[in-house]
Amino acid sequence: MGFEMKQVTGHGPVTHYRLCGELDLSVSGGVADELREARQDAAGGLVIDLEEVTFIDSSGLRALLLAASNGHPDLPPVVLATPSAAVSEIFALTGVDRLLNLVDDVAAYEWPNLN
């Protein structure tokens, strides 16, 4: 299976991306770059929908951690939404579920702002 990352049209200032497929070494560099740019351009925050991610390795995990990093307080917040069972398991095994802003409902963060 491949990988797809697409921006979803939403409402308000929140930028919403949906990731689908296998988030691994072959795509993680490009994903990290695109999410970094998206966060810089997102006025009201960045929602990353992980519901359709079927596999994630350490490089994919790193890409998400970099996107969600709070090292730049002037950037809008990042929310990781609806992680699939495979992604949730990796988050729990590695302990990053305690470091990330995770939500079960994408729609809750579409309106109007994350602040």
DSSP file (Angstrom, degrees, kcal/mol; ACC not computed):
  #  RESIDUE AA STRUCTURE BP1 BP2  ACC     N-H-->O    O-->H-N    N-H-->O    O-->H-N    TCO  KAPPA ALPHA  PHI   PSI    X-CA   Y-CA   Z-CA
    1    1 A M              0   0    0      0, 0.0    21,-0.1     0, 0.0     2,-0.0   0.000 360.0 360.0 360.0 147.2    0.0    0.0    0.0
    2    2 A G        -     0   0    0     19,-0.1    20,-2.0     1,-0.0     2,-0.4   0.077 360.0-105.3 -92.8-155.6    1.2    3.5   -0.7
    3    3 A F  E     -A   21   0A   0     18,-0.2     2,-0.4    50,-0.1    18,-0.2  -0.995  25.0-174.4-140.9 144.3    0.8    6.8    1.1
    4    4 A E  E     -A   20   0A   0     16,-2.6    16,-2.8    -2,-0.4     2,-0.4  -0.999   4.7-172.5-140.6 139.0   -1.3    9.9    0.4
    5    5 A M  E     +A   19   0A   0     -2,-0.4     2,-0.4    14,-0.2    14,-0.2  -0.988  16.7 171.7-130.4 121.3   -1.4   13.2    2.2
    6    6 A K  E     -A   18   0A   0     12,-2.4    12,-2.9    -2,-0.4     2,-0.4  -0.982  33.1-123.1-136.0 144.8   -4.1   15.7    1.2
    7    7 A Q  E     -A   17   0A   0     -2,-0.4     2,-0.4    10,-0.2    10,-0.2  -0.701  29.2-146.0 -82.4 132.4   -5.3   19.0    2.5
    8    8 A V  E     -A   16   0A   0      8,-3.1     8,-0.6    -2,-0.4     2,-0.4  -0.829  17.5-116.6-102.0 135.1   -9.0   18.8    3.4
    9    9 A T        +     0   0    0     -2,-0.4     2,-0.2     6,-0.1     6,-0.1  -0.559  48.2 165.2 -70.3 127.4  -11.2   21.9    2.9
   10   10 A G        -     0   0    0     -2,-0.4     2,-0.4     4,-0.2   101,-0.1  -0.474  35.5 -90.7-126.2-162.5  -12.5   23.0    6.2
   11   11 A H  S >  S-     0   0    0     99,-0.2     3,-0.6    -2,-0.2     0, 0.0  -0.935  79.2  -3.1-119.4 141.2  -14.1   25.9    7.8
   12   12 A G  T 3  S-     0   0    0     -2,-0.4    -2,-0.2     1,-0.2   101,-0.1  -0.299 110.4 -38.6  79.1-163.0  -12.4   28.8    9.5
   13   13 A P  T 3  S+     0   0    0      0, 0.0    31,-2.5     0, 0.0    30,-0.4   0.402  98.4 111.3 -85.6   2.5   -8.7   29.4   10.0
   14   14 A V    <   -     0   0    0     -3,-0.6     2,-0.5    96,-0.4    32,-0.2  -0.638  58.7-145.0 -82.7 131.4   -7.8   25.7   10.9
   15   15 A T  E     - b   0  46A   0     30,-2.8    32,-3.1    -2,-0.4     2,-0.5  -0.828  18.0-163.2 -93.8 132.5   -5.7   23.9    8.3
   16   16 A H  E     -Ab   8  47A   0     -8,-0.6    -8,-3.1    -2,-0.5     2,-0.4  -0.969   9.5-175.8-126.0 123.6   -6.7   20.2    8.1
   17   17 A Y  E     -Ab   7  48A   0     30,-2.9    32,-3.4    -2,-0.5     2,-0.5  -0.940  11.6-153.5-116.1 141.7   -4.6   17.4    6.5
   18   18 A R  E     -Ab   6  49A   0    -12,-2.9   -12,-2.4    -2,-0.4     2,-0.4  -0.971   9.0-159.4-113.2 126.1   -5.6   13.8    6.1
   19   19 A L  E     -A    5   0A   0     30,-2.5    33,-0.7    -2,-0.5     2,-0.4  -0.882  11.9-176.1-105.4 136.1   -2.9   11.1    6.0
   20   20 A C  E     +Ab   4  52A   0    -16,-2.8   -16,-2.6    -2,-0.4    33,-0.3  -0.995  41.9   2.6-136.2 136.5   -3.7    7.7    4.4
   21   21 A G  E    S-Ab   3  53A   0     31,-2.8    33,-1.8    -2,-0.4    34,-1.1  -0.666 105.0  -4.7  99.4-148.2   -1.6    4.6    4.1
   22   22 A E  E     - b   0  55A   0    -20,-2.0     2,-1.1    -2,-0.3    34,-0.2  -0.789  50.3-161.9 -97.3 114.3    1.9    3.7    5.3
   23   23 A L  E     + b   0  56A   0     32,-2.9    34,-1.8    -2,-0.7    37,-0.4  -0.771  42.8 132.7 -95.1  92.4    3.8    6.5    7.0
   24   24 A D  S >> S-     0   0    0     -2,-1.1     4,-2.4    32,-0.2     3,-1.8  -0.606  72.2 -68.9-132.9-171.3    7.3    5.2    6.8
   25   25 A L  H 3> S+     0   0    0      1,-0.3     4,-0.5     2,-0.2    -2,-0.0   0.796 121.6  63.3 -55.5 -33.1   10.9    6.1    5.8
   26   26 A S  H 34 S+     0   0    0      1,-0.2    -1,-0.3     2,-0.1     4,-0.1   0.734 122.6  16.5 -68.1 -20.8   10.1    6.3    2.1
   27   27 A V  H <> S+     0   0    0     -3,-1.8     4,-2.2     2,-0.1     3,-0.3   0.530  98.5  92.9-125.0 -13.1    7.7    9.2    2.7
   28   28 A S  H  X S+     0   0    0     -4,-2.4     4,-2.7     1,-0.2     5,-0.2   0.820  83.4  55.6 -63.0 -34.3    8.4   10.7    6.1
   29   29 A G  H  X S+     0   0    0     -4,-0.5     4,-2.1     2,-0.2    -1,-0.2   0.937 111.6  43.3 -62.6 -46.0   10.9   13.3    5.0
   30   30 A G  H  > S+     0   0    0     -3,-0.3     4,-2.5     2,-0.2    -2,-0.2   0.869 113.5  52.1 -66.0 -37.4    8.4   14.8    2.6
   31   31 A V  H  X S+     0   0    0     -4,-2.2     4,-2.8     2,-0.2     5,-0.3   0.930 109.3  49.8 -64.0 -45.6    5.6   14.6    5.1
   32   32 A A  H  X S+     0   0    0     -4,-2.7     4,-2.0     1,-0.2    -2,-0.2   0.918 112.7  47.6 -59.6 -44.1    7.7   16.4    7.8
   33   33 A D  H  X S+     0   0    0     -4,-2.1     4,-2.2     2,-0.2    -2,-0.2   0.933 113.8  46.0 -63.1 -46.8    8.6   19.2    5.3
   34   34 A E  H  X S+     0   0    0     -4,-2.5     4,-2.5     1,-0.2    -2,-0.2   0.899 113.4  48.9 -66.4 -40.1    5.0   19.7    4.2
   35   35 A L  H  X S+     0   0    0     -4,-2.8     4,-2.4     2,-0.2    -1,-0.2   0.861 109.2  53.4 -68.2 -34.3    3.6   19.7    7.7
   36   36 A R  H  X S+     0   0    0     -4,-2.0     4,-1.8    -5,-0.3    -2,-0.2   0.939 112.4  44.2 -63.6 -46.4    6.2   22.2    8.8
   37   37 A E  H  X S+     0   0    0     -4,-2.2     4,-1.6     1,-0.2    -2,-0.2   0.900 112.5  52.8 -64.2 -40.6    5.2   24.5    6.0
   38   38 A A  H  X S+     0   0    0     -4,-2.5     4,-1.4     1,-0.2    -2,-0.2   0.905 108.0  50.6 -62.8 -41.0    1.5   24.0    6.7
   39   39 A R  H  < S+     0   0    0     -4,-2.4     3,-0.2     1,-0.2    -1,-0.2   0.894 108.7  51.5 -65.6 -38.1    2.0   24.8   10.4
   40   40 A Q  H  < S+     0   0    0     -4,-1.8    -1,-0.2     1,-0.2    -2,-0.2   0.826 116.4  41.2 -66.6 -30.2    3.8   28.0    9.5
   41   41 A D  H  < S+     0   0    0     -4,-1.6     2,-0.6    -5,-0.1    -1,-0.2   0.591  89.8 103.8 -92.4 -12.5    0.9   29.0    7.2
   42   42 A A     <  -     0   0    0     -4,-1.4   -28,-0.1    -3,-0.2     4,-0.1  -0.595  49.5-169.2 -78.5 118.1   -1.9   27.9    9.4
   43   43 A A  S    S+     0   0    0     -2,-0.6   -29,-0.2   -30,-0.4    -1,-0.2   0.897  85.0  24.3 -72.7 -40.4   -3.6   30.9   11.0
   44   44 A G  S    S-     0   0    0    -31,-2.5    70,-1.4     1,-0.4   -30,-0.2   0.313 123.4 -72.6-113.2   8.6   -5.7   29.0   13.5
   45   45 A G        -     0   0    0    -32,-0.4   -30,-2.8    -6,-0.1     2,-0.5  -0.525  43.5 -91.6 123.0 169.7   -3.9   25.7   14.0
   46   46 A L  E     -bc  15  78A   0     31,-2.5    33,-2.9   -32,-0.2     2,-0.5  -0.984  25.4-164.9-126.6 124.2   -3.2   22.5   12.2
   47   47 A V  E     -bc  16  79A   0    -32,-3.1   -30,-2.9    -2,-0.5     2,-0.6  -0.943   4.5-164.4-107.7 126.9   -5.2   19.3   12.5
   48   48 A I  E     -bc  17  80A   0     31,-3.0    33,-2.8    -2,-0.5     2,-0.6  -0.945   9.6-151.4-114.3 111.2   -3.6   16.1   11.2
   49   49 A D  E     +bc  18  81A   0    -32,-3.4   -30,-2.5    -2,-0.6     3,-0.2  -0.727  19.3 174.2 -87.2 119.4   -6.1   13.3   10.7
   50   50 A L  E >   +     0   0A   0     31,-2.9     3,-1.6    -2,-0.6    34,-1.4   0.192  43.4 112.5-110.0  13.5   -4.5    9.9   11.2
   51   51 A E  E 3  S+     0   0A   0      1,-0.3    34,-0.2    30,-0.2    -1,-0.1   0.818  82.4  42.1 -59.9 -33.3   -7.6    7.7   10.9
   52   52 A E  E 3  S+b   20   0A   0    -33,-0.7   -31,-2.8    -3,-0.2     2,-0.6   0.217  80.6 117.9-103.8  15.1   -6.5    6.1    7.6
   53   53 A V  E <   -b   21   0A   0     -3,-1.6    34,-0.4   -33,-0.3    33,-0.3  -0.746  38.5-177.7 -81.2 119.9   -2.8    5.6    8.5
   54   54 A T  E     +     0   0A   0    -33,-1.8     2,-0.3    -2,-0.6   -32,-0.2   0.641  65.2  15.6 -94.8 -17.3   -2.3    1.8    8.4
   55   55 A F  E     -b   22   0A   0    -34,-1.1   -32,-2.9    31,-0.0     2,-0.3  -0.983  58.4-176.1-155.7 143.0    1.3    1.7    9.4
   56   56 A I  E     -b   23   0A   0     -2,-0.3   -32,-0.2   -34,-0.2     2,-0.2  -0.982   6.0-169.6-143.3 133.0    3.8    4.0   11.0
   57   57 A D     >  -     0   0    0    -34,-1.8     4,-2.4    -2,-0.3     3,-0.2  -0.465  47.5 -83.0-107.8-173.8    7.5    3.5   11.7
   58   58 A S  H  > S+     0   0    0      1,-0.2     4,-2.2     2,-0.2     5,-0.1   0.827 128.5  53.3 -63.4 -31.7   10.0    5.5   13.8
   59   59 A S  H  > S+     0   0    0      2,-0.2     4,-2.0     1,-0.2    -1,-0.2   0.872 109.9  47.9 -72.0 -34.8   10.6    7.9   10.9
   60   60 A G  H  > S+     0   0    0    -37,-0.4     4,-1.9    -3,-0.2    -2,-0.2   0.889 111.2  51.1 -68.1 -39.7    6.9    8.6   10.6
   61   61 A L  H  X S+     0   0    0     -4,-2.4     4,-2.5     1,-0.2    -2,-0.2   0.912 109.0  51.5 -61.3 -42.7    6.6    9.1   14.3
   62   62 A R  H  X S+     0   0    0     -4,-2.2     4,-2.8     1,-0.2     5,-0.2   0.910 106.3  54.4 -60.6 -43.2    9.5   11.5   14.1
   63   63 A A  H  X S+     0   0    0     -4,-2.0     4,-1.9     1,-0.2    -1,-0.2   0.904 111.3  45.0 -58.9 -42.2    7.7   13.5   11.3
   64   64 A L  H  X S+     0   0    0     -4,-1.9     4,-2.1     2,-0.2    -1,-0.2   0.895 112.1  51.4 -69.7 -40.1    4.6   13.8   13.5
   65   65 A L  H  X S+     0   0    0     -4,-2.5     4,-0.7     1,-0.2    -2,-0.2   0.902 110.3  49.4 -63.1 -40.5    6.6   14.8   16.6
   66   66 A L  H >< S+     0   0    0     -4,-2.8     3,-0.6     1,-0.2    -1,-0.2   0.911 111.1  50.0 -63.8 -41.6    8.5   17.5   14.6
   67   67 A A  H 3< S+     0   0    0     -4,-1.9    -2,-0.2     1,-0.2    -1,-0.2   0.882 116.2  41.7 -63.2 -37.8    5.2   18.8   13.3
   68   68 A A  H 3< S+     0   0    0     -4,-2.1    -1,-0.2    -5,-0.1    10,-0.2   0.462  84.7 131.3 -90.9  -1.4    3.7   19.0   16.8
   69   69 A S    <<  -     0   0    0     -4,-0.7     3,-0.4    -3,-0.6    -3,-0.1  -0.214  48.9-152.5 -56.5 137.2    6.8   20.3   18.5
   70   70 A N        +     0   0    0      1,-0.2    -1,-0.1     7,-0.0    -4,-0.1   0.091  63.5 114.6 -97.0  22.3    6.1   23.3   20.7
   71   71 A G  S    S+     0   0    0      1,-0.2    -1,-0.2     2,-0.1    -2,-0.1   0.644  74.7  53.2 -66.8 -14.3    9.7   24.7   20.2
   72   72 A H    >   -     0   0    0     -3,-0.4     3,-2.2     1,-0.1    -1,-0.2  -0.827  66.2-175.2-123.4  90.9    8.2   27.7   18.5
   73   73 A P  T 3  S+     0   0    0      0, 0.0    -1,-0.1     0, 0.0    -2,-0.1   0.667  80.6  65.7 -63.7 -15.3    5.5   29.3   20.7
   74   74 A D  T 3  S+     0   0    0      2,-0.1    -2,-0.0     0, 0.0     0, 0.0   0.587  86.3  88.1 -82.2  -8.6    4.6   31.8   18.0
   75   75 A L  S <  S-     0   0    0     -3,-2.2   -35,-0.1     1,-0.1   -32,-0.1  -0.595  88.9-101.4 -87.6 152.0    3.3   29.0   15.7
   76   76 A P        -     0   0    0      0, 0.0   -31,-0.1     0, 0.0    -1,-0.1  -0.248  47.7 -88.8 -67.8 160.8   -0.3   27.8   16.0
   77   77 A P        -     0   0    0      0, 0.0   -31,-2.5     0, 0.0     2,-0.4  -0.217  33.7-138.2 -69.5 159.6   -1.1   24.6   17.8
   78   78 A V  E     -c   46   0A   0    -10,-0.2     2,-0.4   -33,-0.2    23,-0.3  -0.973  13.7-167.3-120.4 134.2   -1.1   21.1   16.3
   79   79 A V  E     -c   47   0A   0    -33,-2.9   -31,-3.0    -2,-0.4     2,-0.6  -0.984  11.1-151.2-120.9 129.8   -3.8   18.5   17.0
   80   80 A L  E     -cd  48 102A   0     21,-2.8    23,-2.0    -2,-0.4     2,-0.3  -0.908  27.3-160.0 -99.1 120.9   -3.4   14.9   15.9
   81   81 A A  E     -cd  49 103A   0    -33,-2.8   -31,-2.9    -2,-0.6   -30,-0.2  -0.760  48.1 -10.3-113.8 149.1   -6.9   13.5   15.4
   82   82 A T  S    S-     0   0    0     21,-2.2    -1,-0.2    -2,-0.3    22,-0.1   0.806  70.8-158.2  41.4  54.7   -8.6   10.1   15.2
   83   83 A P        -     0   0    0      0, 0.0   -32,-0.2     0, 0.0    -1,-0.2  -0.353  18.1-116.8 -61.7 138.6   -5.4    7.9   15.2
   84   84 A S     >  -     0   0    0    -34,-1.4     4,-3.1   -31,-0.2     5,-0.2  -0.138  30.9 -99.2 -64.8 169.8   -6.0    4.5   13.8
   85   85 A A  H  > S+     0   0    0      1,-0.2     4,-2.2     2,-0.2     5,-0.2   0.893 124.9  51.9 -59.5 -40.7   -5.5    1.4   16.0
   86   86 A A  H  > S+     0   0    0    -33,-0.3     4,-1.6     2,-0.2    -1,-0.2   0.909 113.6  43.0 -63.7 -42.4   -2.1    0.8   14.5
   87   87 A V  H  > S+     0   0    0    -34,-0.4     4,-2.7     2,-0.2    -2,-0.2   0.913 112.0  53.3 -70.9 -43.3   -1.0    4.4   15.2
   88   88 A S  H  X S+     0   0    0     -4,-3.1     4,-2.5     1,-0.2    -2,-0.2   0.891 107.3  52.9 -58.5 -39.8   -2.6    4.5   18.7
   89   89 A E  H  X S+     0   0    0     -4,-2.2     4,-2.7    -5,-0.2    -1,-0.2   0.915 110.6  45.9 -63.5 -43.5   -0.6    1.3   19.6
   90   90 A I  H  X S+     0   0    0     -4,-1.6     4,-2.2     2,-0.2     6,-0.3   0.908 111.7  52.3 -66.4 -41.7    2.7    2.9   18.5
   91   91 A F  H  X>S+     0   0    0     -4,-2.7     6,-1.4     1,-0.2     4,-1.2   0.928 113.8  43.6 -58.1 -44.9    1.9    6.1   20.4
   92   92 A A  H  <5S+     0   0    0     -4,-2.5    -2,-0.2     2,-0.2    -1,-0.2   0.916 112.8  51.0 -68.9 -43.4    1.1    4.1   23.5
   93   93 A L  H  <5S+     0   0    0     -4,-2.7    -1,-0.2     1,-0.2    -2,-0.2   0.857 117.6  39.2 -62.7 -35.9    4.2    1.8   23.2
   94   94 A T  H  <5S-     0   0    0     -4,-2.2    -1,-0.2    -5,-0.2    -2,-0.2   0.613 106.4-125.2 -90.7 -13.7    6.5    4.7   22.8
   95   95 A G  T ><5S+     0   0    0     -4,-1.2     3,-1.3    -5,-0.2     4,-0.2   0.484  75.4 122.0  84.0   2.2    4.9    7.0   25.3
   96   96 A V  G >>< +     0   0    0     -5,-0.8     3,-1.5    -6,-0.3     4,-1.4   0.667  55.1  80.2 -74.2 -12.9    4.4    9.8   22.9
   97   97 A D  G 34 S+     0   0    0     -6,-1.4    -1,-0.3     1,-0.3     5,-0.2   0.775  91.5  53.5 -61.7 -22.4    0.7    9.7   23.5
   98   98 A R  G <4 S+     0   0    0     -3,-1.3    -1,-0.3    -7,-0.3    -2,-0.2   0.591 110.2  47.5 -84.3 -11.3    1.4   11.7   26.7
   99   99 A L  T <4 S+     0   0    0     -3,-1.5     2,-0.2    -4,-0.2    -2,-0.2   0.630 101.7  73.0-101.7 -17.6    3.4   14.3   24.7
  100  100 A L  S  < S-     0   0    0     -4,-1.4     2,-1.1   -31,-0.0   -21,-0.1  -0.644  81.0-117.9-105.1 155.4    0.9   15.0   21.8
  101  101 A N        -     0   0    0    -23,-0.3   -21,-2.8    -2,-0.2     2,-0.4  -0.790  46.4-179.8 -88.4  96.4   -2.4   16.8   21.6
  102  102 A L  E     +d   80   0A   0     -2,-1.1     2,-0.3    -5,-0.2   -21,-0.2  -0.818   9.2 178.3-105.2 138.5   -4.6   13.9   20.6
  103  103 A V  E     -d   81   0A   0    -23,-2.0   -21,-2.2    -2,-0.4     3,-0.1  -0.961  28.2-145.8-135.2 155.8   -8.4   14.0   19.9
  104  104 A D  S    S+     0   0    0     -2,-0.3     2,-0.5   -23,-0.2   -23,-0.1   0.543  86.0  57.5 -93.9  -9.1  -10.9   11.5   18.8
  105  105 A D    >   -     0   0    0      1,-0.2     3,-0.6     2,-0.0     4,-0.4  -0.927  54.8-170.2-133.1 108.9  -13.1   13.9   16.8
  106  106 A V  G >  S+     0   0    0     -2,-0.5     3,-2.0     1,-0.2    -1,-0.2   0.900  88.1  61.7 -60.2 -42.1  -11.7   15.9   13.9
  107  107 A A  G >> S+     0   0    0      1,-0.3     3,-1.5     2,-0.2     4,-0.5   0.793  91.4  66.6 -59.7 -29.3  -14.9   18.0   13.6
  108  108 A A  G <4 S+     0   0    0     -3,-0.6    -1,-0.3     1,-0.3    -2,-0.2   0.736 105.5  43.3 -64.9 -20.4  -14.5   19.3   17.1
  109  109 A Y  G <4 S+     0   0    0     -3,-2.0    -1,-0.3    -4,-0.4    -2,-0.2   0.176  92.4  81.4-113.1  17.2  -11.4   21.2   16.0
  110  110 A E  T <4 S+     0   0    0     -3,-1.5   -96,-0.4    -4,-0.1   -99,-0.2   0.718  75.5  95.2 -87.2 -24.2  -12.7   22.6   12.7
  111  111 A W  S  < S-     0   0    0     -4,-0.5     2,-0.6    -3,-0.2   -99,-0.1  -0.857  99.7 -52.3-123.2 151.4  -14.5   25.5   14.2
  112  112 A P  S    S-     0   0    0      0, 0.0     2,-0.3     0, 0.0   -98,-0.2  -0.577 103.0 -18.5 -83.5 -13.5  -13.5   28.3   14.5
  113  113 A N        -     0   0    0     -2,-0.6   -68,-0.1  -101,-0.1    -2,-0.1  -0.992  36.4-136.5-159.2 153.9  -10.1   28.3   16.2
  114  114 A L              0   0    0    -70,-1.4   -69,-0.1    -2,-0.3    -1,-0.1   0.573 360.0 360.0 -90.1 -11.1   -7.8   26.1   18.4
  115  115 A N              0   0    0    -71,-0.2    -1,-0.2   -38,-0.1   -70,-0.1   0.516 360.0 360.0 -72.5 360.0   -6.8   28.9   20.8
